[in-house]
């Protein structure tokens, strides 16, 4: 908007500062809501009325809608703009976050058509004089560019005029990456601030909202259902609207559907007049069908008016023909057109998702099926080169699998979902909602129609891998046609050969074919007592193809580097490391083992390498099996390697701070390991340490992460004594050139773990001897060690107040070396995952000051005895993710508070006169320089500060009167609480 004085932004004290027009060019990805929006101009009432009518009809809100309503309300001409019940909660949550971290995020979950976007923009409008409000409208492909623009908006104006940005993300899932990018930009620019930089309001459209969502404090829920108070507001507004728009208000479907509490009867009455004819339908009927299909299955999407005009054909309005609305009579009132954010081509969509769904139902009842409409849309509407926004709509409509409440779906695909980390508490559909509805509603031809739709899309968009991928999945899941599934999976893979997630489908085709032949119960992976009529040769033949497919996927995943993967708006490769190839291999290995053993018990000794395969093949007169010998003799080693990968992967990390791996994941890995590795020593092992090593494998304590997990597995003193003794034997037998370092590391860790259950065990090696073992390697070579080596160095040599150590170590250098080692060893695989604290620094000395995470978990279990046993893991996880764990008295009694300092966004632990740099568990909590206190934990990447508190918040912004939106914090109370931990530190 053009202003006389120019556009203004609010500063932290609620005052307006004027910014030049050049700021618009520097924040082109954001639609900024200026604090003086519309204040310096005369609003054309006709324009405002048109915007109001469009909004009531179902168009998305414009800033002008809120401004016009505000002016009318202040003049006592109308009732206020309706605020849904989530409004107050949203405002309160934003206020709360304004007193918190450097960056924060909260979710507004809303069902389609429930007014979520309106509510979010309403909040921004009402807070425009408190925050710097903006909506992300540009492409999301360059997260760094978005972060730079958010920071530019935060710092706009003269020195000292910064203010928090309230940023609305509308149905785009980039908040975590964006937060990380913003924090990185703040650090790079060394921005000093005493207020949050950005609060991200993530507006997420969600068809199914479960009870679990209500239990998450970061979520505000908006359902397609009105409360009694909301109904009253709508009735009052209805009286007002009917007076102002006596002839039009009956077609205000966006408003009326909500007023009628999303009544299906209202929607049916609205659409009942439609005269749907199957043959020789005019173009406008076809276009109505296309719009209905698109908006029913991709709510919030749109078509461009120019595309719709081109489909309708001449006469064009620019040459004197009728307008688009006139050409769409008699059902133009079911459709809304509205300007795009960029002010170019208008957008067209149905007035409400419920109307779109009802039209789809009416059309289907009249014989115009969803499948036919989809085919006609792809054939007739998408004739020319498809623009990117439409390509995205088509992709979502045909391939996006959404949350479902159908609990009767096939167990195999459910398990597939779990292996891909997509299911967790919620379940995704087998296919997109459209494909599922075509399959469920179109009778005998439904399956072939699904195939036709996906096949047409696959052939039309020859570069896109996701349509043939979905088609391959349909063939192997629904039609059990593995030959065609293989064909389309290979086509998908050829289109994007470097995408490991696309490659995943081919492995599942072969795996499911094998399971089908074995009559394996879908989802259980258990071979029945009476397997299908299948030979060992066929099992090995199918499994060979599956193994190779999953190994190809693993290779592709190894070459995918998170930072190098881009998102162009259509093709998206996740920034996580794809573990599906590794896990798929183990799933197939499990099936092969059980299948072959069910045919002949001797296969167990063959697969575990206890006896030679040659004599066995001859004895059963199966010389044809010799060609599979390379596979058979490699299986044990391959399984062991992949299981050891997951040993570290699952011990050192989890998907994110709030989520765990699916419960069965570790079970499947463990079962596969035990079948192939944990039963006997292979015949080719002749080393002197083979026997103790095999015993450790049987205990699943042969690796560093395996040892760390012993307490989680509930091992008692006898187990841990035996494990420690075995590692002692191996360490003594190894010479220095033959892996003595690794054996020594595991022996030291075994002692640490044993000390946690038997502090006075006579088997424990003195701490001085353990340190001496590490010292020898430190003197020989500080660099080029494993992360596990540095982990032990930090645990054993972390300074104790007023206690001198004989061996002086530069721990800052050790921390840097550990971070480099982690980067080279684990970063590729653990990128984007949350690194778990493995050991904490406690109140004590020697090994007793080392607190295993399992100890804290056990304390939380003891304090939550009233919780149902099956719910306890969720309760404990919630305490960790929310930070409640640090408020537990038993945990505070156990852990040692550490003094520290923050400088230039870096955290340092201050101990025994030294400053040691540590990472912040949540970098967003490091919002200014100064003294801090925290708990210290150790991950596989290094030392980490948890629950960072500033002893004094006195230099945060104190709000001026009469501005009362934010309360001035009680500084002394904050100081007392933040430093409470320090008062509990025992005197040395």
N, C-alpha and C positions, 0 to 999 in steps of 0.2 A: 504494500500500500504506500502511496505517496503521502508524506507528512510534511507539515510546514517546518517544524523544527528537526525533522528527521526521526528515524526509529529510535526507540529507547529500550534499554534492558535494565532490569533491577539489579542493584548491588546487594551485598549481604545485609545491609541495614535498611533495606526496603525503599531506598531512594532510586529514582530513575537517573540513568546516565545516558546521554545521547551518543549514538554511534553512527558513523558515516555509512553511506550506501554501499561502500566497498566491502563491508562485512558480508553482504549477501553473496558476492562472488566467491568469497573464501569459505563459505559454508554451504556450498551448492547441494550437498547430500542431505541437508536438514531443512525441514520446513519450520522456521523459527517463529514462535508466537511472541511478538514484541510486547513489552509491558504496556505500551500506549497504543496497542492495536486499535484502529478506527477512531481514536480519540480526537485526532486533529483533522478530521474530514467530515463532510456532510454525506450521510448515507442516503442513497437513493431508495426511497421506501418501496418502489416497485421492484427493484432488484432484491431487497431484503424479503419482501413478501413472496417473490418467486422462489427464493432459497428456502423459505419456511414451508411453502407448499411441497417442494421437492423432498424436503426432509420428512414431512408427515407422510408422504406417499411411499417412502422407503429408501430414498437416496442417503448416502452417508453424510454425516454432519459437516458443515463448514464452520469456520470461526465466526462467520457472519451470523449464523444461527444463534450462537450463544450471546453475541453482542446485542442483537436485536431483541432477544428475550430479556436480557438484563435491563435494557433501556425501557422496555414496555413495563417490566415489573416495578422499576424504580418510579415510574410515572403512575403507578397504581392502575395501569390499564389491563394487566393480565396477571394470572397466577404465575408463580415462579416456574422456571424450567424444571421438569420433573427429575428428581434425584432418586435413583433406585437405591435400595437398602445398602448396597455395597459401597456407596459413595463415602459415608462417614468412616467406615473401616479403612477404605483406601487412603483417605486424608490422614487418619491417625497413624497408619503404617508409614506413610511418607514422612510425617513429622518425626516419628521415632527414628527413622533412618537418617534424618538430618542431624541427629545428635550422635551419629555412630561413625561408621567406617568411611575410609577415603572414597571407596566406590561400593555401591550395594545394588541389589536387584530385588524386585518383588514381582510376583506373577498375578495377573488378573485372568483367571480361567473363566471363559464364557461359552455357553452353548450357542451355536449359530442362530442369529436372528434375535438374540436376547438383549441386545443393546450394549454389548461390551465395548465396542469402539467408541460409541457415543459417551459412555460413562468415562472412559479413559480421557477422551478429549475434553470433556466437561471439567474434569479435575485439573487438567493443564490450564484451561481457561481461567478457572477460579484461583489458581496459584501463580498466575503469570507475573504478579507483582512481588511475589516472594522468591520465586526461582526463575532461572532462565529456561523457559520451556521450549521444547522442540520435538518434532516427529521425524524419525528416520524415513525418508522417502526415496533416497537414491539406491543404487545397486549395492548389494551386500558383499560383492566379490572382494573388495579391498578393505579389509577390517582396519588396517593401519590408517588408511585415508579417513575413515569414519572417526577413529580415535583422535586423529590430529584436529579434525573439525570440532569435535566435542571439546577438546582442550582449548581451541581458539575461542569458542563461545564462552567457556568458563573464564578466560583471562581477558576478554574484550573490555576495552575501556582503559582509563589511565591506571597508574600504579595503585594498588590497594583497592581496586574496585571489583575484585573477583566475586563470583557468586556461583552457587551450586546449580548444575544443569539438571533439570528433570526431563529425561529423554524417554519418549514413547517408542517402543518397538512393537510393530503391529504384525503379529503372526510370523515372525522370523526368529529362528532359534540360534542366535549368535551371541547371546548375552555374556556367556562365560568367556569366549574368545575376545569379545569387545572389552570386557572388564580387564582382562590380562593386557590387551593392547594399550588401554588407557593408562594403566599403572606403569607400563613400560615407558610410555611417552612422558608421563610425569617425572619418572626417574631420569630419563635421558635429558630432559630440559631442566632438571633440578628445581622443580616448582615447589616452593614452600607455601603451605596453606594450613589454616587452622579450622577448616570446614571441609565437608565432603565435596569432592569434585563433581560427581555425577550420581544421581539416583536413577536407575533404569526401571521403568515400568514396562514390563513385558506382557503384552496383551495377547493371550493365546486362545485361539478358537478350538474348542474341544467338544466333540459330539457326546462323549460319555464322561461324566464327572463322578468319580467314585468317592466313597466315604474317606478313603485314605487322603484324598486331596484336602478335605476339610480339616484334617489333623495337622496340616503343615502350616506353620505360622507365616510363611512367606507367600501364601496363596490367599487371594480374595476370590470368592466364587460368585458367579452370576449365572443363574439358571433360567431356563425358559419357563418361569413360573413366578407369579406375583404374590407378594405378601398382602395382607389385608390393608395395611397402610398404603402400599403402592396402588392397590385397586382404587382406594379413595382418591388419591392424587389424580389418577387417570380419569375417573368419573368427573371430577371438578374441571379438569382440562377439556374434557369432551364437551361439556356445556358451553364453555368459552369458544371452542373451535367451531361448534355448530352455529353459533351466532355470527362469527367472523366469516365463515366459509359455508354458508347455508346450502350452496349448490354443489360444492366440491367435497365436503368432508366425508361423504360415504365412500369415496375412492381413496381416502388416506389410509391405504392398507397397512403401511408400516406402523402407523400409530394404532389403528383399529385392532390389528392382530394382538398387539400387546395389551390394549385395553380389555380385550375379550379373553385375557389370560391365555393367549396362544391356543385358542379354541380351534379344534379341528372342524367343528360345525361351521364356524365363520369362514374358514378357508374353503370348505366345500361349497358353501353358498356363493362365495365370490367367484368361483371357477365353474359353477354349474351351467352357465350360459354357453360355454364353449361348444361349438359345433365341430366335432372332430371327424374328419372324413379320411378314410384310408387311401383312396385312390385319387390321383390327379389333385393332390393338395396344392393350393396356391403357395407361392414362395413364403408369404407371411406366416402361414401355418407351419411350414417347415422351420422357419426361423424361430417361431415360438417354441417349437419342440427342441431346437438346439439350445436356446437360452435356458429352457427349463432343465434340460439334462445337465448342462454345465453348472448352473447354480444349485441344483439339487445335490450334486456330487462333489463340487468344489465351492462350498459356500464362501461368499466374499469375492469371488472372481467376476470377471466381466469380459465382454467382447467390445471391440472398438466400433463406434458408430459408422465409421467409414467402411469397415469390413461388412457390416450389416447392409449398408446402402449398396455396396458392390454386389452382394448376394441377391438382393431384391431386384437389381438391374434398373434400367431406365424406366421412367424419367427421373433424373437427378434433381434434387431441390435447387442446386445452383443454376440450373437451366430452366427454372420456372416450374418444376414439378412439385407435387405435394411434399410436405415435410415428412420426416421419418415417422413421427407420431401419427400423422394422418394416415400414412400407408399401413400402419400396424393396427388400425381400427378393425374390428370392434373390441380388441383386447389390449389396446395401448395403455389402459389404466393399470394393467398387470405388470407393466414394464416401466422402469425409470431410466432416464438418461441424466447424466451429470458431468460436469467438467472434470478433467483429469487434474492431478496435482500440478502438472507442468503447464496446464492451460492450453494444451493442444487439442488433439482429437477427443471428442466426448466418449465417455464410457456408457455401456448399455448393460443392464442386468434386470432380472426379475425383481419385483418389489419386495419380496421376502422369501427366504429359503423354503418356508412352508408352502407358499404358493407354487414355487418351482416343483416341490415334491408332489403336490396335488395334481399339477398339470401332467407330470410324468405318469402318475397313476391313471389319470383319465385317458391319456393317449394310449397307454398300454392296454387298458380295458377295451378301447376301440380298435385294437389291432396294430397300433403304431408302437411297436415294442422298443424297449431300451436298446436292444441289440441293433435293430434296424436304424434307429435314430443315430446311434453312435457311428454306424457304417456310413450313413448318409452325411453326417457331419464331417467325417474324415474325407469322404469322396467329393462332396459338393461344396462345402463351406471352405475347406482347407485346400483349395485348388493351387493357388500360387505358393510361393515360398512363405512358409509360416513364420511369423514374427516371434521373437523370443518369449514375450509375455504369454502368447497363445500356446506356444510349445510347452511352457511350464504348466499351463492349465491341463492340456491333453495328457501330459505325463502324470500329473497327480490323479486325474480322472481314471486312468487305465492301470496305473502301477502303484499308487500310494496305498499302503495297507494301514488301516486305521484301527483304533482301539475298538474292541467289540465286547459285548456282554454275553455272547453266545458261548456257553460252557460245554456244548456238546460237540464242538468241532474236533476234527481228526487229531488224535494224540500225537501223531508223528510231526505234523507241522508245528504243533505247540512246542515240541522238544527242539525242533529246528530253530524256533524263535528264541528259545532259551540259550541255545548254543551261540546265537548271534548277539546275545546281550540286549535283545530288544523287548523281552517280555516282562521279566521281573514281576512286579505286582499286577501289571495289567497285561492283557493279551491282545495281540494284533490279529487282524483277519488274515485268512490265507492269501487273499488277493484284495484288490481295491474294492470298495463298496459297490461300484458299478458292475464289475465282473461278477462279484458274489450275487448281486441281485439278478443279473441276467441268468446265472446258473440256477437260482432258486425259483424264478418266476416264469421262465419261458418254455416249460414243458419238455417234451421229448427232444426238441432241437436245441435246448439250452446250452449243452456242452459244446456242440458244434458252432453255435452262435458266438460263444466266448472265444473259441479258437479263431473264428472268422474275424472278429474285431481286433484281437491281438495280432493276428497274422497280417491284416491290412495295415495296422500301425507299423509293424515291423518292416514291411516292404515299402511303405510310403516314406518313412524316416530312416533312410538306409545307413545313417551314421550312428544312430542312437542304439546303445546296447540294452537299454532297460526294457524295451518292448519284447524283443526275443527272449530276454531273461525271464520275464513274466510268463511268456508263452511256454517256455521249457518247464517252468514250475507247474503250470496248469496240466501239461501233458503227464508229468510223473506223479503229481499228487492226485489229480481227479481222474484222468483217463487211463492211468497206469500204462501209458504207451511210451516205453523207455527208449525205443528207437527214435521216435520223433522228438522226444525230450532231449536226447543226446544231440540230435541235429541242431535244434534251436539254441541249446546251451553253447554249442561250439560256435554258432553264428554270433551270439552275444559276445563271446570271448574274443573272436576275431575282430570285432568292431572296437574293442577297447582292451587290447592284449595285456596292457600293463595294470589294469584294474583288478586287484585281487578279489574284491567283493563280487565282481561279475563272474570271475573264474570259479567262485565258490559253488555256483549252481551245478556245474558239470560233475563235481565230486558227489553232490547230493543225489544226482540222477543215478550214478552207479551204486552208491550206497543203498538207496531205496530199492533199486533193482535186486541187489543181493538180499536185502531183507525180505522182499516179496517172494523170492524163490525159496527162501528158508522158512516161509510162513512165520516169520518173527512177528510177535505181537507189537503192533505199531506203538511207539513211544516207550516201550519197556526195554528194548534191546536185548531181551532174553530169548535165547533159542529154545523152542519147545522140545519136549521129550520125543515127540514124533515130528521131526523136521520134514520139510517138503522133499520130494524125490529129486535130490540134487547130489551130484558126485563131488568128490574132493577136487577134481579137475575144474569143474564149473565154478566152485567156490573160489578157487585160486585165480581163475580167469577173470571173474567179475571183480574180485578184490584187487587184482593187479591194476585194472583200469581206475578203480576208485583211489587206490594209493597214489598212482601217478598224478591223477587230477588234483588231489589235495597237496601233493608235493609241489606241483606247478603253482598252485595258489600260494603256498608258503614262500616260494621263491619270489613271486610277484610282491607279496607283502613285505619281504625283506628289502625290496628295492623302492618301496614307497616311503618317501621321507616326508614327515608331517609338514615341515615348514615350506617344502617345495610344491605341495599339492595346492592347486588353485580351484576355485569354484566359479564357473562362468555363468551361473544363473540356472543352468539346466543340468550339466554333468557335475556331480558332487561326489568326491571321494573323501570319506571320513578322515579326520586328522588322527584318529586312533590307529594303533597297530592292529591289523587284522589277524586274530589268533585262530580263525575258523579252519584254516588249512591244517594247522597242527592238531587242533582238537578233532577235526573230522577224521584225520588219519587214525587217531586213537580209538574213535568210535568204530571204525571199520576193523581195526585190529581186535577189538573186543568181540565183534561179531564173528570174525574169522576163527579166533581161538575157540569160542563156544561151539561154532558150527562143526569144525573139524573134529574136536574132541567128542562131540555127540555121535560122530560116525565111527570113531575108533579112539579109545582111551590113550593109545600110544602117541597120538598127535601131541599130547601135552608135553611129553619128553622131547619130541622133535622141535616144537616151537620154542621151548625154553633152552634148547641146545644141550640138553642133558645127554642125549644119544645122537649118533650120526643119522642123517636122513637117508643116506645111500642104502644101507642094509634094510631099512624099513621099507623103502620103495620096492626093493627086490622081493622082500618077504611077502608083500601084498600084491606083487605082480602088477605094479603100476609104473612102468618105465616112462610113461608119458608125463609123469609128474617131475621128472628130472629137469625139465626146462624151467620149472618154478623154483628150483633149488636156490638160485641167487636171492630171490625174494624171501624164501623161508629162513635162510641163514642170516639175512640182514634184519629180520623183523625184531628180534630181541634188542639189538643195539639201537635201532631206530626208535622203538618204544621207550627205551631207557633215556635216550637223548631228549625226546619230546616231553617225557614225564619230568625230567630234571629241569627243563625249561619252565614248565608250569609250577614246579616246586618253588622257584624263585619268583615267578610272575604273580602267583597267588599269595605268597608270604610277604613279599615286599610292597605290594600295592593292591588297590581295588579300583573299580571303575571311576568313582569320584567320592567325595567326602560323605555323601548321603546314601550311596548305593553299594551293595555287595554283589559278588558274583552269584549266579543262580546256585541254589543249595546243592544241586546234584553235580555241579561242575567238578568240584574237587573229588567227589565220590567216584565219578567215572574215571578220572585220571588215576586215582589210587587203585581202583579195581584192575585197570589195565596193567599198571605197574606190577601188582602182585601176581597176576597171571603169568606174565612173561619173565619178570626179573626177580621177584621176591620169593622164589621157591627153592631154587637150586643153583649151584655154580656151573657155568657153562663148561663144556668139555675142553675148550681151547684155552682155559685159564690155568696156568701152571705157576703163577707168581706165588711167592711166600706169603703174601698178604691176602690171597684169594679167599681163604676161609673166613678171616675176621671181616673182610669187606662184604662178603655175602651175608654174614650175620647182620651187619649194619643195614644192608639193603632190605633184609627181612623186617628190621625194625623201622625202616624208612627214615634212617638217621645217617645216611651216607653223604649227604650234602650239607652245606652251611645252612641254607633255609630249612632243610629237613630237621636239623638240630634245633633251630629256633622254634620250630612248631611243636617240639616234644611236650611242652607244657600245655599247649592248646589241645593236644591229643589226650591229656590226662595221665601221662606217664608218671609212675610213682618212683620212689627211691631205688627199688631194685632194678627197674628198667634203666634208669639214668646211670646207676653205678655200672651196670653191664655195658652200656654204650660208652661211658667214659673209659672204662678199662680196655675196650676194643680199640678205641682211638689211640690210647696210650701204646698198645702193642704195635699198631700200624706206624705211629710216629717213630718208635724206637727201631723198627725194621727198615724204614725208609732212610736212604742216605741223602745227603744234602743236594745232590744233583738230580735226584729222582723224586721231585715233588715234595720235599720235606716241608716247604713253606705251607702248602695246602694242608698237609696232615697236621702240622703244628697249629694252624689256625683252627681246625676243627676240634683238636684236642683242647685248646684254650676255651673255645666256646662250650664244649661239653662240660668243662669244669664250671663255667659261669652258670650254665643251666642247672647242673647238679646242686650248686650252692643255693639255688632258689627254693629247693625242697628239703635240703639237708645241709644247713649252713655249717654244721660241725662235722661233716662226713670225713672219716679218716682217709678216704680216697681222694680228697681234694688236694691238688698241688698248691703249695704256697703262692701267694700273689707275687712275691718277689721273683720266683722262678718263672711264672707266666710272663712277667714283664721282661725278664732276661731273654726269653725266647724271642719276643718281638724285637727287643733291642738289637739282637744279632742281625736281623734282617734290615732294620732301620739303618744301622751303620753301613751295611753292605750296599743297600740301595733303597733310598727313600722314595724314589720315583718308580713308575711302572709296576706298581703293585695293584692288587685287586681291591675293589671297594670294600670287600669283607675284611681285608687286612687293615685298612685305615679305620674301619668301623671298630675293630678290636683295639687299635692304638688309642682311639678317642675314649673308649670305655675304660681302659686300664690306666691311661696317663692323664685323664682329665684332672686338673688341679684341685686339691683340697685346701681349704683355708688353713693357713698357718702350718702346713705340712710340706716339707721339702722332699723332693724325689731325687734319688741318686742320679738319675738319667734325665738330662734336660732336653726337651723336645719343643721345637717350634710348631705349636699346634695350628697356628694360622696357615703355615705352609702345608701342614698335613691335611687341613680342611680343603685347601685349594687342589692338592693332589687327589684327594678323594673325589672331588667334584669332577675333575678331569677324567678320572678313572671310571666314574659312573657314566659320564657322557659317552665314553668309548665302549662301555660294556652293556649298559642297560637302557640308555635314554631312548634309543630307537624303539624298543619294545614297550617301554613304560610311559612313553610320551602321552600327555593328556591324562594319565591316571594319577590318582592320589597316592602319594607315598606314605605308607603306614609307619607310625612311630613304633619301633621294635623294642627299645629299651628306654627307660626314663632315668633321670638323675634323682635319687631319693635322699632321705635324711639318714645318714649312716656313714660308714667308712669302709674302705676296701671293696670287696665284692658285694657286701651287704647293701651298699648304696645304689646298686644297680637294680632297678625295678622293671621286671618284665611286663609287657602290656597285658599278658594273661592274668597277672595278679590284680590289675585294676578291673578287668572284666569280671573276675571272681567276686571282687568287692561289690560291684554293681549288681551282680546276681543276688548276693546275700542281702542287699538293701532293697531288693525288689521281689521278695519272697511272695508277696500278695499277688503279683502278676501271674497270669496263667503261664505255665511252662512253655507252651508253644509260642507265646507272645514275647517272652523275655529277650530273645535275640534282637527283635525289632526295638524293644525298649532301650536296650543297651546301645544299639546303633544310633538311636535318636539322641541319646545323651552325649555321645561322642560328636555327632555332627552339629548339634546345637550349641555345644560348649558347656552344657549343664554338668558334664563330668568334672569340670574344674571347681564347681560349687559344692561338690559332695564332701562333707567333713572327713570321711574316711580317706578320700583321695588327697585332700589337703594335708592330713596328718602324715601321709606316706611320702609325698613328693617334696623336694627341696626348692623353695622359691629362689630364683637367681636374679641378682641385680644386673642391670644392663643399661645401655645407652643407645639411642638412635641418632645417627648422623647421615645426612644426605640419603635418606630412605634405606639405609643399611642398619642392621641390628648387631650389636656387639654384647657378648657376655663379659661382665667384669668379675674376675675371680682371682684372688691371691695376687692382686696388683697387676694382672694382665688383662688385656682386652682381646677376646677371640671372636671373630666374625661368625655369626650364625644366620641361618635363613629364618624368615618369618613364616609360620604356618599359614597365616592369612596376611598377605602383603597389604591388603586394604586397611588393616588395622594400624599400619605404620604411617600415621598421618602428619607427624611433625617430629622435629628433632627434640631431644631431651632425655631425661632419665626414665627408665622403664623397669618393670619387674615381670618375670615370666617363669614358666616351668620349662625345663630343658629335656628334649627327647632326641633320640638318634634314629634317623632313617638310613636307608642304604646309600643315600646321597650325602649325608652329613648331619651335623647338629642343627636342631630346629627349635625356635622359640614358640611356645604354645601359651595361649591366654595372655597375650601382651597387654599390660596395663600401664598407663601413665599415672604416676603418683599425684600429679596435679594437672587439672584441666583449666586452670585459671585464665590462661590466655586464649581460650576459645572465644568466639564472637559473643559479646554480651548484647542482647537486643535492646534497642532504644524504644522508649514509650513514644507514641501509644501503640506501637506494633507489638502484639501479644500472641502472634501465631506460635512462636517458639518460647518455651519456658527457659529462663536463665538457670543453668544448672547449679545445684548446691555444691559449691566447690569443696567445702570441708567434708561433706558426706562422701563425695566421689573419692577424695584423697584417702579418707579412712578406709573405704572399701577396697580401693585399689592396692593399698599397702598392707592390708590385713595379713597377707601371706608373710610379709617380711617380719612381722612381729612374732611369728611362730618359729623363726630360725633358731636352732639351738646354739648356745655359746660353745665355742671350741675349747 
